Amino acid sequence: MRAKAILADGSNLRISEVWIDGHLRRYAYYWLDEQDALICGWDNAPHHPEISTHPHHKHLGEQLESSEVHSLANVLQLLKNRITP
């Protein structure tokens, strides 16, 4: 599944999920500002084994961090708390 949601503040959320046999196998959620610059991105691509929550991690600009966010519901809750119309 791929989707783009335009948020109340003009930013957008790019959503990508791969489900196999009812299980979420791959995800990427990228929150971008009005000019499509990255605010924060969460994904489980297995290319950062040094991250403590591997393969789950988040991108903050050029910086990588561990992440407890593993679902679209988690991301939507975070955005709900940060965005005011």
N, CA, C and O atoms as a GROMACS GRO file, in nm:
protein
  340
    1MET      N    1   0.083  -0.116   0.000
    1MET     CA    2   0.000   0.000   0.000
    1MET      C    3   0.089   0.123   0.000
    1MET      O    4   0.190   0.129   0.070
    2ARG      N    5   0.051   0.221  -0.079
    2ARG     CA    6   0.120   0.350  -0.080
    2ARG      C    7   0.013   0.458  -0.077
    2ARG      O    8  -0.090   0.449  -0.144
    3ALA      N    9   0.041   0.562   0.004
    3ALA     CA   10  -0.054   0.672   0.015
    3ALA      C   11   0.022   0.798   0.054
    3ALA      O   12   0.132   0.794   0.108
    4LYS      N   13  -0.043   0.910   0.025
    4LYS     CA   14   0.008   1.040   0.067
    4LYS      C   15  -0.108   1.113   0.132
    4LYS      O   16  -0.214   1.130   0.072
    5ALA      N   17  -0.087   1.156   0.257
    5ALA     CA   18  -0.190   1.229   0.330
    5ALA      C   19  -0.144   1.374   0.348
    5ALA      O   20  -0.034   1.399   0.396
    6ILE      N   21  -0.229   1.467   0.309
    6ILE     CA   22  -0.202   1.609   0.332
    6ILE      C   23  -0.258   1.642   0.470
    6ILE      O   24  -0.376   1.618   0.497
    7LEU      N   25  -0.174   1.697   0.557
    7LEU     CA   26  -0.213   1.723   0.695
    7LEU      C   27  -0.262   1.866   0.713
    7LEU      O   28  -0.240   1.952   0.627
    8ALA      N   29  -0.329   1.892   0.825
    8ALA     CA   30  -0.394   2.020   0.850
    8ALA      C   31  -0.299   2.139   0.843
    8ALA      O   32  -0.341   2.250   0.809
    9ASP      N   33  -0.172   2.118   0.876
    9ASP     CA   34  -0.077   2.229   0.876
    9ASP      C   35  -0.007   2.247   0.741
    9ASP      O   36   0.083   2.331   0.729
   10GLY      N   37  -0.046   2.169   0.640
   10GLY     CA   38   0.014   2.178   0.507
   10GLY      C   39   0.128   2.079   0.485
   10GLY      O   40   0.171   2.060   0.371
   11SER      N   41   0.175   2.016   0.590
   11SER     CA   42   0.277   1.912   0.574
   11SER      C   43   0.209   1.788   0.518
   11SER      O   44   0.087   1.784   0.503
   12ASN      N   45   0.289   1.685   0.487
   12ASN     CA   46   0.229   1.563   0.434
   12ASN      C   47   0.300   1.441   0.490
   12ASN      O   48   0.415   1.447   0.532
   13LEU      N   49   0.227   1.331   0.489
   13LEU     CA   50   0.279   1.203   0.537
   13LEU      C   51   0.278   1.106   0.421
   13LEU      O   52   0.173   1.078   0.363
   14ARG      N   53   0.395   1.053   0.388
   14ARG     CA   54   0.407   0.950   0.285
   14ARG      C   55   0.405   0.815   0.354
   14ARG      O   56   0.484   0.790   0.446
   15ILE      N   57   0.318   0.729   0.311
   15ILE     CA   58   0.294   0.600   0.377
   15ILE      C   59   0.323   0.489   0.278
   15ILE      O   60   0.275   0.491   0.165
   16SER      N   61   0.402   0.392   0.322
   16SER     CA   62   0.429   0.274   0.241
   16SER      C   63   0.430   0.152   0.333
   16SER      O   64   0.504   0.149   0.432
   17GLU      N   65   0.349   0.052   0.300
   17GLU     CA   66   0.343  -0.070   0.380
   17GLU      C   67   0.338  -0.191   0.288
   17GLU      O   68   0.276  -0.188   0.182
   18VAL      N   69   0.404  -0.298   0.332
   18VAL     CA   70   0.397  -0.427   0.263
   18VAL      C   71   0.345  -0.528   0.364
   18VAL      O   72   0.408  -0.554   0.467
   19TRP      N   73   0.231  -0.584   0.333
   19TRP     CA   74   0.168  -0.685   0.419
   19TRP      C   75   0.177  -0.820   0.349
   19TRP      O   76   0.147  -0.832   0.230
   20ILE      N   77   0.217  -0.923   0.423
   20ILE     CA   78   0.223  -1.059   0.370
   20ILE      C   79   0.158  -1.151   0.472
   20ILE      O   80   0.196  -1.154   0.589
   21ASP      N   81   0.059  -1.227   0.425
   21ASP     CA   82  -0.013  -1.320   0.512
   21ASP      C   83  -0.064  -1.254   0.639
   21ASP      O   84  -0.058  -1.312   0.747
   22GLY      N   85  -0.116  -1.131   0.626
   22GLY     CA   86  -0.174  -1.060   0.738
   22GLY      C   87  -0.076  -0.997   0.834
   22GLY      O   88  -0.116  -0.947   0.939
   23HIS      N   89   0.054  -0.996   0.800
   23HIS     CA   90   0.156  -0.938   0.887
   23HIS      C   91   0.227  -0.824   0.815
   23HIS      O   92   0.260  -0.835   0.697
   24LEU      N   93   0.249  -0.715   0.888
   24LEU     CA   94   0.322  -0.602   0.834
   24LEU      C   95   0.469  -0.639   0.828
   24LEU      O   96   0.533  -0.657   0.931
   25ARG      N   97   0.522  -0.650   0.706
   25ARG     CA   98   0.662  -0.692   0.687
   25ARG      C   99   0.755  -0.574   0.668
   25ARG      O  100   0.865  -0.571   0.724
   26ARG      N  101   0.712  -0.476   0.590
   26ARG     CA  102   0.794  -0.358   0.562
   26ARG      C  103   0.708  -0.234   0.576
   26ARG      O  104   0.590  -0.234   0.539
   27TYR      N  105   0.767  -0.130   0.630
   27TYR     CA  106   0.695  -0.003   0.638
   27TYR      C  107   0.793   0.112   0.623
   27TYR      O  108   0.912   0.100   0.652
   28ALA      N  109   0.739   0.223   0.578
   28ALA     CA  110   0.812   0.350   0.573
   28ALA      C  111   0.707   0.459   0.584
   28ALA      O  112   0.612   0.465   0.506
   29TYR      N  113   0.726   0.547   0.682
   29TYR     CA  114   0.637   0.661   0.704
   29TYR      C  115   0.725   0.785   0.708
   29TYR      O  116   0.809   0.799   0.797
   30TYR      N  117   0.706   0.874   0.613
   30TYR     CA  118   0.790   0.992   0.604
   30TYR      C  119   0.704   1.118   0.613
   30TYR      O  120   0.615   1.139   0.530
   31TRP      N  121   0.732   1.200   0.713
   31TRP     CA  122   0.661   1.325   0.737
   31TRP      C  123   0.744   1.437   0.676
   31TRP      O  124   0.859   1.458   0.715
   32LEU      N  125   0.685   1.508   0.581
   32LEU     CA  126   0.754   1.613   0.506
   32LEU      C  127   0.683   1.746   0.524
   32LEU      O  128   0.561   1.751   0.542
   33ASP      N  129   0.761   1.855   0.520
   33ASP     CA  130   0.700   1.987   0.532
   33ASP      C  131   0.636   2.029   0.399
   33ASP      O  132   0.633   1.950   0.304
   34GLU      N  133   0.586   2.151   0.393
   34GLU     CA  134   0.516   2.200   0.274
   34GLU      C  135   0.605   2.203   0.150
   34GLU      O  136   0.554   2.199   0.038
   35GLN      N  137   0.736   2.211   0.168
   35GLN     CA  138   0.830   2.210   0.055
   35GLN      C  139   0.888   2.070   0.032
   35GLN      O  140   0.986   2.055  -0.042
   36ASP      N  141   0.829   1.969   0.093
   36ASP     CA  142   0.872   1.829   0.083
   36ASP      C  143   1.010   1.802   0.142
   36ASP      O  144   1.079   1.709   0.100
   37ALA      N  145   1.051   1.884   0.239
   37ALA     CA  146   1.174   1.857   0.314
   37ALA      C  147   1.140   1.765   0.432
   37ALA      O  148   1.035   1.781   0.496
   38LEU      N  149   1.226   1.671   0.459
   38LEU     CA  150   1.202   1.574   0.565
   38LEU      C  151   1.196   1.640   0.703
   38LEU      O  152   1.285   1.715   0.742
   39ILE      N  153   1.090   1.610   0.774
   39ILE     CA  154   1.079   1.646   0.916
   39ILE      C  155   1.124   1.526   0.998
   39ILE      O  156   1.212   1.537   1.083
   40CYS      N  157   1.063   1.412   0.971
   40CYS     CA  158   1.099   1.287   1.040
   40CYS      C  159   1.050   1.170   0.956
   40CYS      O  160   0.946   1.178   0.892
   41GLY      N  161   1.126   1.063   0.957
   41GLY     CA  162   1.086   0.943   0.884
   41GLY      C  163   1.112   0.820   0.968
   41GLY      O  164   1.213   0.812   1.040
   42TRP      N  165   1.023   0.724   0.961
   42TRP     CA  166   1.034   0.600   1.035
   42TRP      C  167   1.027   0.485   0.935
   42TRP      O  168   0.942   0.485   0.846
   43ASP      N  169   1.116   0.387   0.949
   43ASP     CA  170   1.108   0.270   0.862
   43ASP      C  171   1.179   0.151   0.926
   43ASP      O  172   1.246   0.164   1.029
   44ASN      N  173   1.163   0.036   0.863
   44ASN     CA  174   1.228  -0.086   0.913
   44ASN      C  175   1.315  -0.150   0.806
   44ASN      O  176   1.333  -0.272   0.804
   45ALA      N  177   1.370  -0.069   0.716
   45ALA     CA  178   1.467  -0.121   0.620
   45ALA      C  179   1.588  -0.172   0.699
   45ALA      O  180   1.636  -0.103   0.789
   46PRO      N  181   1.638  -0.290   0.667
   46PRO     CA  182   1.742  -0.353   0.750
   46PRO      C  183   1.884  -0.306   0.722
   46PRO      O  184   1.978  -0.384   0.737
   47HIS      N  185   1.903  -0.181   0.683
   47HIS     CA  186   2.036  -0.136   0.644
   47HIS      C  187   2.113  -0.058   0.752
   47HIS      O  188   2.216   0.001   0.721
   48HIS      N  189   2.065  -0.058   0.876
   48HIS     CA  190   2.136   0.011   0.984
   48HIS      C  191   2.148  -0.081   1.107
   48HIS      O  192   2.084  -0.055   1.209
   49PRO      N  193   2.228  -0.186   1.098
   49PRO     CA  194   2.238  -0.282   1.209
   49PRO      C  195   2.297  -0.222   1.337
   49PRO      O  196   2.285  -0.281   1.444
   50GLU      N  197   2.359  -0.106   1.327
   50GLU     CA  198   2.418  -0.041   1.445
   50GLU      C  199   2.313   0.023   1.537
   50GLU      O  200   2.343   0.058   1.651
   51ILE      N  201   2.192   0.040   1.488
   51ILE     CA  202   2.084   0.101   1.566
   51ILE      C  203   2.029  -0.002   1.664
   51ILE      O  204   2.004  -0.116   1.626
   52SER      N  205   2.011   0.037   1.789
   52SER     CA  206   1.970  -0.057   1.894
   52SER      C  207   1.834  -0.122   1.869
   52SER      O  208   1.810  -0.233   1.916
   53THR      N  209   1.746  -0.056   1.797
   53THR     CA  210   1.614  -0.111   1.768
   53THR      C  211   1.607  -0.173   1.628
   53THR      O  212   1.498  -0.191   1.574
   54HIS      N  213   1.723  -0.204   1.572
   54HIS     CA  214   1.732  -0.261   1.436
   54HIS      C  215   1.627  -0.369   1.416
   54HIS      O  216   1.614  -0.456   1.502
   55PRO      N  217   1.553  -0.368   1.308
   55PRO     CA  218   1.566  -0.282   1.192
   55PRO      C  219   1.487  -0.151   1.203
   55PRO      O  220   1.494  -0.067   1.113
   56HIS      N  221   1.413  -0.133   1.312
   56HIS     CA  222   1.330  -0.014   1.330
   56HIS      C  223   1.418   0.106   1.363
   56HIS      O  224   1.502   0.100   1.453
   57HIS      N  225   1.398   0.216   1.290
   57HIS     CA  226   1.476   0.336   1.314
   57HIS      C  227   1.403   0.458   1.258
   57HIS      O  228   1.305   0.446   1.184
   58LYS      N  229   1.452   0.576   1.297
   58LYS     CA  230   1.392   0.698   1.243
   58LYS      C  231   1.502   0.789   1.191
   58LYS      O  232   1.616   0.787   1.237
   59HIS      N  233   1.462   0.870   1.093
   59HIS     CA  234   1.550   0.967   1.029
   59HIS      C  235   1.509   1.106   1.074
   59HIS      O  236   1.392   1.144   1.060
   60LEU      N  237   1.603   1.180   1.126
   60LEU     CA  238   1.582   1.321   1.159
   60LEU      C  239   1.687   1.398   1.083
   60LEU      O  240   1.799   1.417   1.131
   61GLY      N  241   1.652   1.441   0.963
   61GLY     CA  242   1.752   1.501   0.875
   61GLY      C  243   1.856   1.395   0.839
   61GLY      O  244   1.820   1.287   0.793
   62GLU      N  245   1.981   1.425   0.860
   62GLU     CA  246   2.089   1.330   0.832
   62GLU      C  247   2.113   1.233   0.948
   62GLU      O  248   2.190   1.138   0.935
   63GLN      N  249   2.049   1.258   1.059
   63GLN     CA  250   2.071   1.180   1.180
   63GLN      C  251   1.979   1.059   1.186
   63GLN      O  252   1.862   1.067   1.148
   64LEU      N  253   2.033   0.946   1.232
   64LEU     CA  254   1.956   0.824   1.254
   64LEU      C  255   1.942   0.801   1.403
   64LEU      O  256   2.036   0.826   1.479
   65GLU      N  257   1.825   0.753   1.445
   65GLU     CA  258   1.802   0.722   1.585
   65GLU      C  259   1.722   0.594   1.597
   65GLU      O  260   1.656   0.551   1.502
   66SER      N  261   1.729   0.533   1.716
   66SER     CA  262   1.644   0.418   1.743
   66SER      C  263   1.499   0.464   1.744
   66SER      O  264   1.471   0.583   1.759
   67SER      N  265   1.407   0.370   1.728
   67SER     CA  266   1.266   0.407   1.721
   67SER      C  267   1.177   0.297   1.776
   67SER      O  268   1.194   0.179   1.745
   68GLU      N  269   1.083   0.338   1.858
   68GLU     CA  270   0.981   0.246   1.909
   68GLU      C  271   0.854   0.254   1.823
   68GLU      O  272   0.756   0.185   1.851
   69VAL      N  273   0.855   0.337   1.721
   69VAL     CA  274   0.742   0.350   1.630
   69VAL      C  275   0.749   0.237   1.528
   69VAL      O  276   0.846   0.226   1.453
   70HIS      N  277   0.645   0.153   1.526
   70HIS     CA  278   0.644   0.038   1.436
   70HIS      C  279   0.515   0.026   1.356
   70HIS      O  280   0.492  -0.076   1.291
   71SER      N  281   0.431   0.130   1.360
   71SER     CA  282   0.303   0.118   1.289
   71SER      C  283   0.251   0.256   1.249
   71SER      O  284   0.293   0.358   1.303
   72LEU      N  285   0.160   0.255   1.155
   72LEU     CA  286   0.095   0.379   1.113
   72LEU      C  287   0.018   0.439   1.229
   72LEU      O  288   0.015   0.562   1.244
   73ALA      N  289  -0.045   0.358   1.311
   73ALA     CA  290  -0.119   0.409   1.427
   73ALA      C  291  -0.026   0.487   1.520
   73ALA      O  292  -0.065   0.592   1.571
   74ASN      N  293   0.096   0.437   1.543
   74ASN     CA  294   0.194   0.509   1.627
   74ASN      C  295   0.227   0.645   1.567
   74ASN      O  296   0.229   0.746   1.638
   75VAL      N  297   0.251   0.649   1.436
   75VAL     CA  298   0.287   0.773   1.368
   75VAL      C  299   0.171   0.872   1.376
   75VAL      O  300   0.192   0.990   1.406
   76LEU      N  301   0.051   0.826   1.348
   76LEU     CA  302  -0.065   0.916   1.351
   76LEU      C  303  -0.086   0.975   1.490
   76LEU      O  304  -0.125   1.091   1.503
   77GLN      N  305  -0.061   0.897   1.594
   77GLN     CA  306  -0.074   0.948   1.730
   77GLN      C  307   0.031   1.057   1.757
   77GLN      O  308   0.000   1.161   1.815
   78LEU      N  309   0.155   1.034   1.713
   78LEU     CA  310   0.260   1.135   1.728
   78LEU      C  311   0.223   1.264   1.656
   78LEU      O  312   0.238   1.373   1.710
   79LEU      N  313   0.176   1.250   1.532
   79LEU     CA  314   0.141   1.369   1.454
   79LEU      C  315   0.021   1.442   1.513
   79LEU      O  316   0.017   1.565   1.513
   80LYS      N  317  -0.074   1.368   1.563
   80LYS     CA  318  -0.191   1.430   1.626
   80LYS      C  319  -0.148   1.520   1.742
   80LYS      O  320  -0.205   1.627   1.763
   81ASN      N  321  -0.049   1.476   1.818
   81ASN     CA  322   0.000   1.552   1.932
   81ASN      C  323   0.085   1.672   1.892
   81ASN      O  324   0.104   1.763   1.973
   82ARG      N  325   0.136   1.675   1.770
   82ARG     CA  326   0.227   1.782   1.726
   82ARG      C  327   0.165   1.884   1.631
   82ARG      O  328   0.215   1.996   1.620
   83ILE      N  329   0.058   1.846   1.564
   83ILE     CA  330   0.000   1.934   1.462
   83ILE      C  331  -0.130   1.992   1.514
   83ILE      O  332  -0.217   1.921   1.563
   84THR      N  333  -0.140   2.124   1.503
   84THR     CA  334  -0.266   2.190   1.537
   84THR      C  335  -0.315   2.263   1.413
   84THR      O  336  -0.238   2.333   1.347
   85PRO      N  337  -0.442   2.246   1.380
   85PRO     CA  338  -0.495   2.310   1.259
   85PRO      C  339  -0.497   2.461   1.267
   85PRO      O  340  -0.538   2.528   1.172
   0.00000   0.00000   0.00000
